[in-house]
Amino acid sequence: MSASSPDSSPELAALLAENAALRERNELLTAVIRNCPAVIFVKDTEGRLTVCNQTYERLAGAQPGGLLGKTDHDIFGPEAGEQNRRNDLRVCESGAPQEVEELIPQADGMHVYLSVKFPIYDARGQLYGLGGIATDISERRRAEEERNALQQQIIEVQRSVLDELSTPIVPIADNVIALPLIGSIDRERGRAIMQALLDGVAEYRARAAILDVTGVRSVDAQVAAGLLQSVRAARLLGTRVLVTGIRPEVAQAMVGLDADWSGVAIFATMREAVTEVLGRGATRR
């Protein structure tokens, strides 16, 4: 009498089929890991590689299987090794996946990898180590840096254009220029006004310059000092400066400021100043 039960053959067939399906799934998973363009790895609790794919081996310049048992310190050196180990320990201690950026040295220089790392536990719930998937984002990072640099250049150009618009030099006659001011004046803009005035004097060989403050909303001690500095600097170049458009509230504020406006030609309107300059001749001061 046979020791086997009557249904041993069907059970064996089912077991063989299950093993074949398991082997097929394992081979498929291995193929996915091996051929994935991202870096895939598994490390034990000591940081030694137990699994890594071809992408990892290529970036490290290693032969197939040549990285197994090695740590990141062995593969990439102390700096990158310590960086990666710190991140690994943080993941294992937290018990949760984490996303980190890591600098990895390669033959053509430093690369930036975006790594997703996660703890791995065995069947008993004990920590085995961690797994990770890393993607080289160096090109993306370079593109971001170039985009940021370009954006900064655009901002600088816009600031330069706004500065020019906020301190426009208007030639109104031979050797006569006007500088109409609008809005608020802070320390930085005060310096820009002086520079624009002096540049305009030099460019147009101006013997007279009209500084129109009709559009200036308010004047404090800093603004008044800046305007006076601009006037004095232009006068040192031999240019007569006329100030126009001081509104009543601005005039009232200026009275209380410790600023000496004596010797500065002041007119109510731009028209009066232009008439004065053209009537007397731009060469007179």
CYANA upper distance limits for C-alpha pairs under 8 A (distance plus 0.5 A):
  4 SER  CA      8 SER  CA      6.68
  7 ASP  CA     11 GLU  CA      6.87
  8 SER  CA     12 LEU  CA      6.52
  9 SER  CA     13 ALA  CA      6.67
 10 PRO  CA     14 ALA  CA      6.63
 11 GLU  CA     15 LEU  CA      6.61
 12 LEU  CA     16 LEU  CA      6.57
 13 ALA  CA     17 ALA  CA      6.58
 14 ALA  CA     18 GLU  CA      6.59
 15 LEU  CA     19 ASN  CA      6.62
 16 LEU  CA     20 ALA  CA      6.56
 17 ALA  CA     21 ALA  CA      6.66
 18 GLU  CA     22 LEU  CA      6.58
 19 ASN  CA     23 ARG  CA      6.49
 20 ALA  CA     24 GLU  CA      6.57
 21 ALA  CA     25 ARG  CA      6.66
 22 LEU  CA     26 ASN  CA      6.57
 23 ARG  CA     27 GLU  CA      6.58
 24 GLU  CA     28 LEU  CA      6.59
 25 ARG  CA     29 LEU  CA      6.56
 26 ASN  CA     30 THR  CA      6.54
 27 GLU  CA     31 ALA  CA      6.58
 28 LEU  CA     32 VAL  CA      6.73
 29 LEU  CA     33 ILE  CA      6.73
 30 THR  CA     34 ARG  CA      6.43
 31 ALA  CA     35 ASN  CA      6.49
 32 VAL  CA     36 CYS  CA      6.24
 33 ILE  CA     40 ILE  CA      7.13
 33 ILE  CA     52 CYS  CA      8.49
 33 ILE  CA     53 ASN  CA      6.37
 34 ARG  CA     52 CYS  CA      8.32
 34 ARG  CA     53 ASN  CA      5.07
 34 ARG  CA     54 GLN  CA      5.95
 34 ARG  CA     55 THR  CA      8.10
 35 ASN  CA     53 ASN  CA      7.68
 35 ASN  CA     54 GLN  CA      7.16
 35 ASN  CA     55 THR  CA      7.98
 36 CYS  CA     40 ILE  CA      8.25
 36 CYS  CA     53 ASN  CA      8.14
 36 CYS  CA     55 THR  CA      7.76
 37 PRO  CA     55 THR  CA      6.61
 38 ALA  CA     55 THR  CA      7.08
 38 ALA  CA    133 ILE  CA      7.00
 38 ALA  CA    134 ALA  CA      6.30
 38 ALA  CA    135 THR  CA      5.67
 38 ALA  CA    136 ASP  CA      8.11
 39 VAL  CA     52 CYS  CA      8.13
 39 VAL  CA     53 ASN  CA      7.17
 39 VAL  CA     55 THR  CA      5.97
 39 VAL  CA     56 TYR  CA      5.69
 39 VAL  CA    132 GLY  CA      8.37
 39 VAL  CA    133 ILE  CA      5.99
 39 VAL  CA    134 ALA  CA      5.39
 39 VAL  CA    135 THR  CA      6.84
 40 ILE  CA     51 VAL  CA      8.39
 40 ILE  CA     52 CYS  CA      6.14
 40 ILE  CA     53 ASN  CA      6.21
 40 ILE  CA     55 THR  CA      8.22
 40 ILE  CA     56 TYR  CA      7.42
 40 ILE  CA    131 GLY  CA      8.11
 40 ILE  CA    132 GLY  CA      6.29
 40 ILE  CA    133 ILE  CA      5.16
 40 ILE  CA    134 ALA  CA      7.07
 41 PHE  CA     49 LEU  CA      7.51
 41 PHE  CA     50 THR  CA      8.11
 41 PHE  CA     51 VAL  CA      5.74
 41 PHE  CA     52 CYS  CA      4.75
 41 PHE  CA     53 ASN  CA      7.22
 41 PHE  CA     56 TYR  CA      8.27
 41 PHE  CA    131 GLY  CA      6.17
 41 PHE  CA    132 GLY  CA      5.93
 41 PHE  CA    133 ILE  CA      7.23
 42 VAL  CA     49 LEU  CA      6.38
 42 VAL  CA     50 THR  CA      6.12
 42 VAL  CA     51 VAL  CA      5.37
 42 VAL  CA     52 CYS  CA      7.00
 42 VAL  CA    129 GLY  CA      7.79
 42 VAL  CA    130 LEU  CA      6.25
 42 VAL  CA    131 GLY  CA      4.75
 42 VAL  CA    132 GLY  CA      6.95
 43 LYS  CA     47 GLY  CA      5.73
 43 LYS  CA     48 ARG  CA      5.63
 43 LYS  CA     49 LEU  CA      4.90
 43 LYS  CA     50 THR  CA      5.94
 43 LYS  CA     51 VAL  CA      7.49
 43 LYS  CA    129 GLY  CA      5.96
 43 LYS  CA    130 LEU  CA      5.96
 43 LYS  CA    131 GLY  CA      6.83
 44 ASP  CA     48 ARG  CA      5.99
 44 ASP  CA     49 LEU  CA      7.16
 44 ASP  CA     50 THR  CA      7.26
 44 ASP  CA    128 TYR  CA      6.27
 44 ASP  CA    129 GLY  CA      4.59
 44 ASP  CA    130 LEU  CA      7.06
 45 THR  CA    127 LEU  CA      8.03
 45 THR  CA    128 TYR  CA      6.67
 45 THR  CA    129 GLY  CA      4.91
 45 THR  CA    130 LEU  CA      7.90
 46 GLU  CA    129 GLY  CA      8.28
 47 GLY  CA     70 LYS  CA      8.43
 47 GLY  CA     71 THR  CA      6.01
 47 GLY  CA     72 ASP  CA      7.90
 47 GLY  CA     85 ARG  CA      7.57
 47 GLY  CA     88 ASP  CA      8.37
 47 GLY  CA    129 GLY  CA      8.10
 48 ARG  CA     68 LEU  CA      7.75
 48 ARG  CA     69 GLY  CA      5.47
 48 ARG  CA     70 LYS  CA      5.55
 48 ARG  CA     71 THR  CA      5.14
 48 ARG  CA     72 ASP  CA      8.27
 49 LEU  CA     67 LEU  CA      7.34
 49 LEU  CA     68 LEU  CA      5.52
 49 LEU  CA     69 GLY  CA      5.58
 49 LEU  CA     70 LYS  CA      6.16
 49 LEU  CA     71 THR  CA      6.77
 50 THR  CA     68 LEU  CA      5.97
 50 THR  CA     69 GLY  CA      6.70
 51 VAL  CA     68 LEU  CA      7.25
 52 CYS  CA     56 TYR  CA      6.71
 52 CYS  CA     57 GLU  CA      7.88
 52 CYS  CA     67 LEU  CA      8.21
 52 CYS  CA     68 LEU  CA      7.98
 53 ASN  CA     57 GLU  CA      7.06
 54 GLN  CA     58 ARG  CA      6.54
 54 GLN  CA     64 PRO  CA      7.64
 55 THR  CA     59 LEU  CA      6.78
 56 TYR  CA     60 ALA  CA      6.76
 57 GLU  CA     61 GLY  CA      6.41
 57 GLU  CA     62 ALA  CA      5.44
 57 GLU  CA     63 GLN  CA      7.08
 57 GLU  CA     64 PRO  CA      7.17
 57 GLU  CA     65 GLY  CA      8.50
 57 GLU  CA     66 GLY  CA      8.22
 57 GLU  CA     67 LEU  CA      7.54
 58 ARG  CA     62 ALA  CA      6.70
 58 ARG  CA     63 GLN  CA      8.48
 59 LEU  CA    106 GLN  CA      7.18
 60 ALA  CA     75 ILE  CA      7.45
 60 ALA  CA     76 PHE  CA      8.26
 60 ALA  CA    106 GLN  CA      7.53
 62 ALA  CA     66 GLY  CA      6.24
 62 ALA  CA     67 LEU  CA      7.23
 63 GLN  CA     67 LEU  CA      8.28
 67 LEU  CA     75 ILE  CA      8.19
 70 LYS  CA     74 ASP  CA      6.49
 70 LYS  CA     75 ILE  CA      7.47
 71 THR  CA     75 ILE  CA      6.89
 71 THR  CA     81 GLY  CA      8.01
 72 ASP  CA     76 PHE  CA      6.09
 72 ASP  CA     77 GLY  CA      7.60
 72 ASP  CA     80 ALA  CA      7.72
 72 ASP  CA     81 GLY  CA      5.13
 72 ASP  CA     82 GLU  CA      8.49
 72 ASP  CA     84 ASN  CA      7.55
 72 ASP  CA     85 ARG  CA      8.10
 73 HIS  CA     77 GLY  CA      5.23
 73 HIS  CA     78 PRO  CA      5.62
 73 HIS  CA     79 GLU  CA      8.23
 73 HIS  CA     80 ALA  CA      7.43
 73 HIS  CA     81 GLY  CA      4.38
 73 HIS  CA     82 GLU  CA      7.29
 74 ASP  CA     78 PRO  CA      8.34
 74 ASP  CA     81 GLY  CA      8.00
 75 ILE  CA     81 GLY  CA      8.29
 76 PHE  CA     80 ALA  CA      6.42
 76 PHE  CA     81 GLY  CA      6.59
 76 PHE  CA    104 ILE  CA      7.61
 76 PHE  CA    105 PRO  CA      7.03
 77 GLY  CA     81 GLY  CA      6.20
 78 PRO  CA     82 GLU  CA      6.32
 79 GLU  CA     83 GLN  CA      6.76
 80 ALA  CA     84 ASN  CA      6.58
 80 ALA  CA    102 GLU  CA      8.35
 80 ALA  CA    103 LEU  CA      7.20
 80 ALA  CA    104 ILE  CA      6.62
 80 ALA  CA    105 PRO  CA      8.02
 81 GLY  CA     85 ARG  CA      6.53
 82 GLU  CA     86 ARG  CA      6.60
 83 GLN  CA     87 ASN  CA      7.00
 83 GLN  CA    102 GLU  CA      7.91
 84 ASN  CA     88 ASP  CA      6.56
 84 ASN  CA    102 GLU  CA      7.64
 85 ARG  CA     89 LEU  CA      6.62
 86 ARG  CA     90 ARG  CA      6.71
 87 ASN  CA     91 VAL  CA      6.83
 87 ASN  CA    100 VAL  CA      8.07
 88 ASP  CA     92 CYS  CA      6.79
 88 ASP  CA    117 LYS  CA      7.88
 88 ASP  CA    130 LEU  CA      7.84
 89 LEU  CA     93 GLU  CA      6.48
 90 ARG  CA     94 SER  CA      6.57
 91 VAL  CA     95 GLY  CA      6.58
 91 VAL  CA     96 ALA  CA      6.71
 91 VAL  CA     97 PRO  CA      6.90
 91 VAL  CA     98 GLN  CA      6.80
 91 VAL  CA    117 LYS  CA      7.31
 91 VAL  CA    118 PHE  CA      6.82
 91 VAL  CA    119 PRO  CA      6.99
 91 VAL  CA    130 LEU  CA      8.44
 92 CYS  CA     96 ALA  CA      7.92
 92 CYS  CA    118 PHE  CA      7.99
 92 CYS  CA    119 PRO  CA      5.98
 92 CYS  CA    127 LEU  CA      8.47
 92 CYS  CA    129 GLY  CA      7.80
 92 CYS  CA    130 LEU  CA      7.52
 95 GLY  CA    118 PHE  CA      8.11
 95 GLY  CA    119 PRO  CA      6.52
 96 ALA  CA    118 PHE  CA      6.60
 96 ALA  CA    119 PRO  CA      7.08
 97 PRO  CA    116 VAL  CA      7.35
 97 PRO  CA    117 LYS  CA      5.99
 97 PRO  CA    118 PHE  CA      4.61
 97 PRO  CA    119 PRO  CA      7.28
 98 GLN  CA    116 VAL  CA      6.26
 98 GLN  CA    117 LYS  CA      5.97
 98 GLN  CA    118 PHE  CA      6.99
 99 GLU  CA    114 LEU  CA      7.54
 99 GLU  CA    115 SER  CA      6.14
 99 GLU  CA    116 VAL  CA      4.98
 99 GLU  CA    117 LYS  CA      6.90
100 VAL  CA    114 LEU  CA      6.36
100 VAL  CA    115 SER  CA      5.81
100 VAL  CA    116 VAL  CA      7.04
100 VAL  CA    117 LYS  CA      8.42
101 GLU  CA    112 VAL  CA      7.17
101 GLU  CA    113 TYR  CA      6.06
101 GLU  CA    114 LEU  CA      5.07
101 GLU  CA    115 SER  CA      6.57
102 GLU  CA    112 VAL  CA      6.25
102 GLU  CA    113 TYR  CA      5.72
102 GLU  CA    114 LEU  CA      7.02
102 GLU  CA    115 SER  CA      7.70
103 LEU  CA    110 MET  CA      6.87
103 LEU  CA    111 HIS  CA      6.20
103 LEU  CA    112 VAL  CA      5.27
103 LEU  CA    113 TYR  CA      6.88
104 ILE  CA    110 MET  CA      6.12
104 ILE  CA    111 HIS  CA      5.74
104 ILE  CA    112 VAL  CA      6.80
104 ILE  CA    113 TYR  CA      7.61
105 PRO  CA    109 GLY  CA      6.28
105 PRO  CA    110 MET  CA      4.91
105 PRO  CA    111 HIS  CA      6.68
106 GLN  CA    110 MET  CA      6.36
106 GLN  CA    111 HIS  CA      7.34
111 HIS  CA    136 ASP  CA      7.39
111 HIS  CA    137 ILE  CA      8.16
111 HIS  CA    138 SER  CA      5.95
112 VAL  CA    136 ASP  CA      6.41
112 VAL  CA    137 ILE  CA      6.12
112 VAL  CA    138 SER  CA      5.39
112 VAL  CA    141 ARG  CA      8.23
113 TYR  CA    134 ALA  CA      6.43
113 TYR  CA    135 THR  CA      5.80
113 TYR  CA    136 ASP  CA      4.95
113 TYR  CA    137 ILE  CA      6.05
113 TYR  CA    138 SER  CA      7.55
114 LEU  CA    134 ALA  CA      5.92
114 LEU  CA    135 THR  CA      5.76
114 LEU  CA    136 ASP  CA      6.96
114 LEU  CA    137 ILE  CA      6.94
115 SER  CA    132 GLY  CA      7.07
115 SER  CA    133 ILE  CA      6.15
115 SER  CA    134 ALA  CA      4.54
115 SER  CA    135 THR  CA      6.93
116 VAL  CA    132 GLY  CA      6.00
116 VAL  CA    133 ILE  CA      5.88
116 VAL  CA    134 ALA  CA      6.75
117 LYS  CA    130 LEU  CA      7.31
117 LYS  CA    131 GLY  CA      6.24
117 LYS  CA    132 GLY  CA      4.76
117 LYS  CA    133 ILE  CA      7.15
118 PHE  CA    130 LEU  CA      6.01
118 PHE  CA    131 GLY  CA      5.97
118 PHE  CA    132 GLY  CA      6.78
119 PRO  CA    127 LEU  CA      7.71
119 PRO  CA    128 TYR  CA      8.29
119 PRO  CA    129 GLY  CA      6.50
119 PRO  CA    130 LEU  CA      4.72
119 PRO  CA    131 GLY  CA      6.84
120 ILE  CA    127 LEU  CA      6.56
120 ILE  CA    128 TYR  CA      6.07
120 ILE  CA    129 GLY  CA      5.89
120 ILE  CA    130 LEU  CA      5.41
120 ILE  CA    131 GLY  CA      7.01
121 TYR  CA    125 GLY  CA      5.81
121 TYR  CA    126 GLN  CA      5.76
121 TYR  CA    127 LEU  CA      4.90
121 TYR  CA    128 TYR  CA      5.53
121 TYR  CA    129 GLY  CA      7.59
122 ASP  CA    126 GLN  CA      5.94
122 ASP  CA    127 LEU  CA      6.89
122 ASP  CA    128 TYR  CA      6.31
137 ILE  CA    141 ARG  CA      6.53
138 SER  CA    142 ARG  CA      6.59
139 GLU  CA    143 ALA  CA      6.57
140 ARG  CA    144 GLU  CA      6.64
141 ARG  CA    145 GLU  CA      6.66
142 ARG  CA    146 GLU  CA      6.59
143 ALA  CA    147 ARG  CA      6.49
144 GLU  CA    148 ASN  CA      6.50
145 GLU  CA    149 ALA  CA      6.52
146 GLU  CA    150 LEU  CA      6.55
147 ARG  CA    151 GLN  CA      6.52
148 ASN  CA    152 GLN  CA      6.58
149 ALA  CA    153 GLN  CA      6.72
150 LEU  CA    154 ILE  CA      6.69
151 GLN  CA    155 ILE  CA      6.66
152 GLN  CA    156 GLU  CA      6.65
153 GLN  CA    157 VAL  CA      6.65
154 ILE  CA    158 GLN  CA      6.52
155 ILE  CA    159 ARG  CA      6.49
156 GLU  CA    160 SER  CA      6.56
157 VAL  CA    161 VAL  CA      6.61
158 GLN  CA    162 LEU  CA      6.52
159 ARG  CA    163 ASP  CA      6.48
160 SER  CA    164 GLU  CA      6.72
161 VAL  CA    165 LEU  CA      6.63
162 LEU  CA    166 SER  CA      6.39
163 ASP  CA    167 THR  CA      6.55
163 ASP  CA    189 ARG  CA      8.41
163 ASP  CA    192 ALA  CA      7.83
164 GLU  CA    168 PRO  CA      6.07
166 SER  CA    181 LEU  CA      7.24
166 SER  CA    182 ILE  CA      7.25
167 THR  CA    179 LEU  CA      7.11
167 THR  CA    180 PRO  CA      7.60
167 THR  CA    181 LEU  CA      6.89
167 THR  CA    192 ALA  CA      7.86
167 THR  CA    193 ILE  CA      6.44
167 THR  CA    196 ALA  CA      6.98
168 PRO  CA    179 LEU  CA      6.44
168 PRO  CA    180 PRO  CA      7.30
168 PRO  CA    181 LEU  CA      8.48
168 PRO  CA    196 ALA  CA      8.20
169 ILE  CA    177 ILE  CA      7.12
169 ILE  CA    178 ALA  CA      6.42
169 ILE  CA    179 LEU  CA      5.60
169 ILE  CA    180 PRO  CA      8.19
169 ILE  CA    196 ALA  CA      7.72
169 ILE  CA    197 LEU  CA      7.91
169 ILE  CA    200 GLY  CA      6.76
170 VAL  CA    177 ILE  CA      6.00
170 VAL  CA    178 ALA  CA      5.52
170 VAL  CA    179 LEU  CA      6.79
171 PRO  CA    175 ASN  CA      8.30
171 PRO  CA    176 VAL  CA      6.52
171 PRO  CA    177 ILE  CA      4.77
171 PRO  CA    178 ALA  CA      6.73
171 PRO  CA    204 TYR  CA      8.11
172 ILE  CA    176 VAL  CA      6.37
172 ILE  CA    177 ILE  CA      6.09
172 ILE  CA    178 ALA  CA      7.31
173 ALA  CA    177 ILE  CA      7.52
174 ASP  CA    206 ALA  CA      8.23
175 ASN  CA    204 TYR  CA      6.57
175 ASN  CA    205 ARG  CA      6.21
175 ASN  CA    206 ALA  CA      4.53
175 ASN  CA    207 ARG  CA      5.94
175 ASN  CA    208 ALA  CA      7.13
175 ASN  CA    282 ALA  CA      7.03
176 VAL  CA    204 TYR  CA      8.23
176 VAL  CA    206 ALA  CA      5.72
176 VAL  CA    207 ARG  CA      6.77
176 VAL  CA    208 ALA  CA      5.49
176 VAL  CA    209 ALA  CA      6.30
176 VAL  CA    210 ILE  CA      8.38
176 VAL  CA    282 ALA  CA      7.08
177 ILE  CA    200 GLY  CA      7.86
177 ILE  CA    201 VAL  CA      8.12
177 ILE  CA    204 TYR  CA      8.11
177 ILE  CA    206 ALA  CA      6.95
177 ILE  CA    208 ALA  CA      7.09
177 ILE  CA    209 ALA  CA      5.39
177 ILE  CA    210 ILE  CA      6.81
178 ALA  CA    209 ALA  CA      6.01
178 ALA  CA    210 ILE  CA      5.00
178 ALA  CA    211 LEU  CA      6.52
178 ALA  CA    212 ASP  CA      7.77
179 LEU  CA    197 LEU  CA      7.72
179 LEU  CA    209 ALA  CA      7.91
179 LEU  CA    210 ILE  CA      6.59
179 LEU  CA    211 LEU  CA      5.48
179 LEU  CA    212 ASP  CA      6.56
180 PRO  CA    210 ILE  CA      8.49
180 PRO  CA    211 LEU  CA      6.60
180 PRO  CA    212 ASP  CA      5.08
180 PRO  CA    213 VAL  CA      6.85
180 PRO  CA    214 THR  CA      8.15
180 PRO  CA    215 GLY  CA      8.20
181 LEU  CA    211 LEU  CA      7.99
181 LEU  CA    212 ASP  CA      6.45
181 LEU  CA    213 VAL  CA      5.74
181 LEU  CA    214 THR  CA      7.61
181 LEU  CA    215 GLY  CA      6.36
181 LEU  CA    216 VAL  CA      6.70
182 ILE  CA    213 VAL  CA      7.49
182 ILE  CA    214 THR  CA      7.79
182 ILE  CA    215 GLY  CA      4.66
182 ILE  CA    216 VAL  CA      5.46
182 ILE  CA    217 ARG  CA      8.10
183 GLY  CA    215 GLY  CA      6.44
183 GLY  CA    216 VAL  CA      5.37
183 GLY  CA    217 ARG  CA      6.14
184 SER  CA    216 VAL  CA      6.48
184 SER  CA    217 ARG  CA      6.47
184 SER  CA    218 SER  CA      7.22
185 ILE  CA    189 ARG  CA      6.13
185 ILE  CA    190 GLY  CA      6.55
185 ILE  CA    216 VAL  CA      8.06
185 ILE  CA    219 VAL  CA      8.42
185 ILE  CA    223 VAL  CA      6.73
186 ASP  CA    190 GLY  CA      6.41
186 ASP  CA    222 GLN  CA      8.10
186 ASP  CA    223 VAL  CA      7.22
187 ARG  CA    191 ARG  CA      6.93
187 ARG  CA    222 GLN  CA      7.60
187 ARG  CA    223 VAL  CA      7.90
187 ARG  CA    226 GLY  CA      8.16
188 GLU  CA    192 ALA  CA      6.92
189 ARG  CA    193 ILE  CA      6.60
190 GLY  CA    194 MET  CA      6.88
190 GLY  CA    223 VAL  CA      7.39
190 GLY  CA    226 GLY  CA      6.03
190 GLY  CA    227 LEU  CA      7.71
191 ARG  CA    195 GLN  CA      6.69
191 ARG  CA    226 GLY  CA      7.85
192 ALA  CA    196 ALA  CA      6.46
193 ILE  CA    197 LEU  CA      6.53
193 ILE  CA    230 SER  CA      7.88
194 MET  CA    198 LEU  CA      6.66
194 MET  CA    226 GLY  CA      8.26
194 MET  CA    227 LEU  CA      8.22
194 MET  CA    229 GLN  CA      8.01
194 MET  CA    230 SER  CA      5.27
194 MET  CA    233 ALA  CA      8.35
195 GLN  CA    199 ASP  CA      6.45
196 ALA  CA    200 GLY  CA      6.45
197 LEU  CA    201 VAL  CA      6.64
197 LEU  CA    230 SER  CA      7.71
197 LEU  CA    234 ALA  CA      7.78
198 LEU  CA    202 ALA  CA      6.74
198 LEU  CA    230 SER  CA      8.50
198 LEU  CA    233 ALA  CA      8.02
198 LEU  CA    234 ALA  CA      6.65
199 ASP  CA    203 GLU  CA      6.47
200 GLY  CA    204 TYR  CA      6.39
200 GLY  CA    205 ARG  CA      8.23
200 GLY  CA    206 ALA  CA      7.90
201 VAL  CA    205 ARG  CA      5.80
201 VAL  CA    206 ALA  CA      5.22
201 VAL  CA    207 ARG  CA      8.03
201 VAL  CA    209 ALA  CA      8.07
201 VAL  CA    234 ALA  CA      7.91
201 VAL  CA    239 THR  CA      7.91
202 ALA  CA    206 ALA  CA      7.43
206 ALA  CA    239 THR  CA      6.94
206 ALA  CA    282 ALA  CA      8.49
207 ARG  CA    238 GLY  CA      7.17
207 ARG  CA    239 THR  CA      4.98
207 ARG  CA    240 ARG  CA      6.55
207 ARG  CA    282 ALA  CA      5.93
207 ARG  CA    283 THR  CA      6.08
207 ARG  CA    284 ARG  CA      8.24
208 ALA  CA    239 THR  CA      5.69
208 ALA  CA    240 ARG  CA      5.06
208 ALA  CA    241 VAL  CA      6.27
208 ALA  CA    242 LEU  CA      8.09
208 ALA  CA    277 VAL  CA      7.70
208 ALA  CA    282 ALA  CA      6.07
208 ALA  CA    283 THR  CA      7.96
208 ALA  CA    285 ARG  CA      8.31
209 ALA  CA    239 THR  CA      7.34
209 ALA  CA    240 ARG  CA      6.68
209 ALA  CA    241 VAL  CA      5.29
209 ALA  CA    242 LEU  CA      6.73
210 ILE  CA    241 VAL  CA      6.26
210 ILE  CA    242 LEU  CA      5.22
210 ILE  CA    243 VAL  CA      6.36
210 ILE  CA    244 THR  CA      7.60
210 ILE  CA    270 MET  CA      8.12
210 ILE  CA    273 ALA  CA      7.60
210 ILE  CA    274 VAL  CA      8.39
211 LEU  CA    241 VAL  CA      7.48
211 LEU  CA    242 LEU  CA      6.47
211 LEU  CA    243 VAL  CA      5.21
211 LEU  CA    244 THR  CA      6.69
212 ASP  CA    243 VAL  CA      6.27
212 ASP  CA    244 THR  CA      5.15
212 ASP  CA    245 GLY  CA      6.16
212 ASP  CA    246 ILE  CA      8.50
212 ASP  CA    270 MET  CA      7.18
213 VAL  CA    243 VAL  CA      7.77
213 VAL  CA    244 THR  CA      6.61
213 VAL  CA    245 GLY  CA      5.70
213 VAL  CA    246 ILE  CA      6.50
214 THR  CA    244 THR  CA      7.53
214 THR  CA    245 GLY  CA      4.67
214 THR  CA    246 ILE  CA      6.41
214 THR  CA    247 ARG  CA      7.16
215 GLY  CA    245 GLY  CA      8.45
217 ARG  CA    250 VAL  CA      8.28
218 SER  CA    250 VAL  CA      6.57
219 VAL  CA    223 VAL  CA      6.07
219 VAL  CA    224 ALA  CA      6.82
219 VAL  CA    250 VAL  CA      6.60
219 VAL  CA    253 ALA  CA      7.26
219 VAL  CA    254 MET  CA      7.38
220 ASP  CA    224 ALA  CA      6.61
220 ASP  CA    253 ALA  CA      7.79
220 ASP  CA    254 MET  CA      7.83
220 ASP  CA    257 LEU  CA      7.95
221 ALA  CA    225 ALA  CA      6.50
221 ALA  CA    254 MET  CA      8.40
221 ALA  CA    257 LEU  CA      6.41
221 ALA  CA    258 ASP  CA      7.73
221 ALA  CA    259 ALA  CA      8.08
222 GLN  CA    226 GLY  CA      6.63
223 VAL  CA    227 LEU  CA      6.67
224 ALA  CA    228 LEU  CA      6.65
224 ALA  CA    254 MET  CA      7.88
224 ALA  CA    257 LEU  CA      8.46
224 ALA  CA    259 ALA  CA      7.31
225 ALA  CA    229 GLN  CA      6.60
225 ALA  CA    259 ALA  CA      7.26
226 GLY  CA    230 SER  CA      6.77
227 LEU  CA    231 VAL  CA      6.76
228 LEU  CA    232 ARG  CA      6.62
228 LEU  CA    259 ALA  CA      8.49
228 LEU  CA    261 TRP  CA      7.96
229 GLN  CA    233 ALA  CA      6.46
230 SER  CA    234 ALA  CA      6.70
231 VAL  CA    235 ARG  CA      6.70
231 VAL  CA    241 VAL  CA      6.51
231 VAL  CA    264 VAL  CA      8.43
232 ARG  CA    236 LEU  CA      6.75
233 ALA  CA    237 LEU  CA      7.36
234 ALA  CA    238 GLY  CA      7.27
234 ALA  CA    239 THR  CA      5.98
234 ALA  CA    240 ARG  CA      7.82
234 ALA  CA    241 VAL  CA      7.59
235 ARG  CA    239 THR  CA      5.28
235 ARG  CA    240 ARG  CA      6.34
235 ARG  CA    241 VAL  CA      7.43
239 THR  CA    285 ARG  CA      7.83
240 ARG  CA    284 ARG  CA      8.19
240 ARG  CA    285 ARG  CA      5.68
241 VAL  CA    264 VAL  CA      7.73
241 VAL  CA    265 ALA  CA      7.42
242 LEU  CA    264 VAL  CA      7.27
242 LEU  CA    265 ALA  CA      5.38
242 LEU  CA    266 ILE  CA      6.27
242 LEU  CA    267 PHE  CA      7.75
242 LEU  CA    273 ALA  CA      7.27
243 VAL  CA    264 VAL  CA      7.89
243 VAL  CA    265 ALA  CA      6.71
243 VAL  CA    266 ILE  CA      5.27
243 VAL  CA    267 PHE  CA      6.73
243 VAL  CA    273 ALA  CA      8.49
244 THR  CA    266 ILE  CA      6.26
244 THR  CA    267 PHE  CA      5.25
244 THR  CA    268 ALA  CA      5.95
244 THR  CA    269 THR  CA      5.81
244 THR  CA    270 MET  CA      6.17
244 THR  CA    273 ALA  CA      7.47
245 GLY  CA    267 PHE  CA      7.40
245 GLY  CA    268 ALA  CA      5.69
245 GLY  CA    269 THR  CA      5.59
245 GLY  CA    270 MET  CA      7.27
246 ILE  CA    250 VAL  CA      6.65
246 ILE  CA    251 ALA  CA      6.55
246 ILE  CA    268 ALA  CA      7.08
247 ARG  CA    251 ALA  CA      6.51
248 PRO  CA    252 GLN  CA      6.57
249 GLU  CA    253 ALA  CA      6.73
250 VAL  CA    254 MET  CA      6.62
251 ALA  CA    255 VAL  CA      6.77
252 GLN  CA    256 GLY  CA      7.59
253 ALA  CA    257 LEU  CA      7.40
254 MET  CA    259 ALA  CA      8.12
267 PHE  CA    272 GLU  CA      6.85
267 PHE  CA    273 ALA  CA      6.42
268 ALA  CA    272 GLU  CA      7.46
269 THR  CA    273 ALA  CA      7.07
270 MET  CA    274 VAL  CA      6.65
271 ARG  CA    275 THR  CA      6.62
272 GLU  CA    276 GLU  CA      6.62
273 ALA  CA    277 VAL  CA      6.64
274 VAL  CA    278 LEU  CA      6.50
275 THR  CA    279 GLY  CA      6.16
276 GLU  CA    280 ARG  CA      6.52
277 VAL  CA    281 GLY  CA      6.12
277 VAL  CA    282 ALA  CA      6.15
278 LEU  CA    282 ALA  CA      6.92
280 ARG  CA    284 ARG  CA      7.16
